[in-house]
């Protein structure tokens, strides 16, 4: 198991290098730092001096890959690639355009993001699985069909509608919770409850339908027929056999997203004014702060790969037949 | 010539897709075994009704794709100068909607503006009242007539729509009965499907009739901040949504098909390289990758203003790039599916037989593998469509979607969102954007489900139609 994990982590390194090279190519080769400077300074009032100054302030006034002027290791390390891109492997994300450390910003903003994303994820999981089990229990009846129709309807509504509609109904019309804002501690509960509920409702359609498909696939298998033949009640069969056996496909979809919860949700956080990583990303996109976007891309793929490894580990926990070698 | 046809990049791609669609439809028509699953789709009432709705949207989108520029009145001797404004055939059809703009907000079917203004009346006194609209209900002498006029116009519109719809259904029904049946025939839709389609046609015809009749004199869905008709904006948004949903497949399809099958069939280092590429791409959260790519595209477009003749062509190129980027970020899922299926297929006897007969690799791939994975391609394409339409709205909100000057559901929602705080609320622009999007996505989803049910071999192994 340990050997397997070490191998998986070693496999992850080339992928991260790939991500790193891709973002480097996207941000520095497709458009040179000069283009970015011109863009940031405004197309019209650009002088070569201003561009040089802009580049110097941000450390972009170096060769891209190879510094022929340097000596020894400086040839490689005194370049944009080394200082801006490769340094992310050490989790050194550099500074944003307003001069703050991106690393520290990420560390402080993870908390609020998690405060929304983690409860949404957990409550959502329970709600979707129970709804799917209910539909499976009443499969091929009018109730199942109505549930399925509801799922398709909910899936077809834009995610923006849930947020805007929810904010309008709950905050503006009923005055139950503040429209937006955030505060830490117990006091923050009134701020996070609406985003969580909306997040759960927004995923009911696709989530429940997905789990229903998994359960229906399991229920057609032979062991279920055996269980039924020995006189097990439908409920006992569903919970004791089907749910357990459906764990592998469920985990495949679920565990991967757990590390990504740290990243927060772009839409929810920006609509509800939550100072998490999602709103950080949106602000960076709107301000065209490329270093922040680059850092988030790298962090996102890092967390995704962690999720993949966690998925493998979780298999061994629910299914004793799976051994990682 | 008083106008000049304009081919925007997205138009070219749409026509390419249309040609491919027609060609494959013709190809399928010739082959009974390929037609079989489509017959199953045609038997489903929900599928046919949603297909009807989707094709109406497609019609609007296609009409909106035929672009041209009008010639300006000649000034400098003989040289025709064309207006920088790019219009479409659809714009021409709804000229009244497009040109009759009010000053600012007005509610659906209103005859007055939404906010009070100081107006000078006939006696020269200054009053504070709701001013009458320039076009909405302009034929009425007094605002009090509005209710009865709306009712009358609505009713006559419904009746007119029903009449035309009924005539259409009658002609189609007569043509179907009197024309000789093609091929092995006898395999037409069950009667309840026909009934559902007829009822849906009549309802839609009545709705269209009512809207058309009302739109001649009112702003049916109100006007937005700069007085543009919301109905016009919603109808124009359809093309943007459809392009995002369909042109993207032009990128995903070749990439996924080529790389997925190559990886699955050739194995070895080819497989390793392709797997590496799609793992890298799929490990980046897609919104972030799209955001990064769109930001970079924006820099390129902004630093090269000389590339674009009109602002429409700039917005259009941005749309095409957005499709490209969405395609590059979304081919990995389909590629993985195709690789898995090809891995399974290549171990089957008929492939091994072909190999031992010495059939070339290329021929095995095109003759034996591709036709047998096409159902996966088709299912995943129709399933992805609705997701892409929804994604457009979200991306435009985030600021990495279509050009702000391009009319789309996302930009409509974005503009209307800020008006939520007003009291009384301006709700109609949001409601129409969400409403149109819901109808389009819902019917696309229902149709996609029917297609999946008909094509998925796992769901359909019991039903064999001789």
Interface residues (C-beta under 8 A of the other chain):
Chain A: X14 X15 X18 X19 X22 X23 X26 X27 X30 X31 X35 X36 X38 X39 X43 X152 X153 X155 X156 X157 X158 X159 X160 X161 X164 X167 X168 X172 X260 X263 X266 X267 X281 X282 X285 X286 X288 X290 X293 X294 X296 X297 X300 X301 X304 X305
Chain B: X276 X277 X279 X280 X281 X283 X284 X285 X287 X288 X289 X291 X292 X293 X295 X296 X298 X299 X300 X302 X303 X305 X386 X390 X393 X394 X397 X398 X399 X400 X409 X413 X417 X420 X425 X430 X434 X437 X438 X441 X442 X445 X446 X449
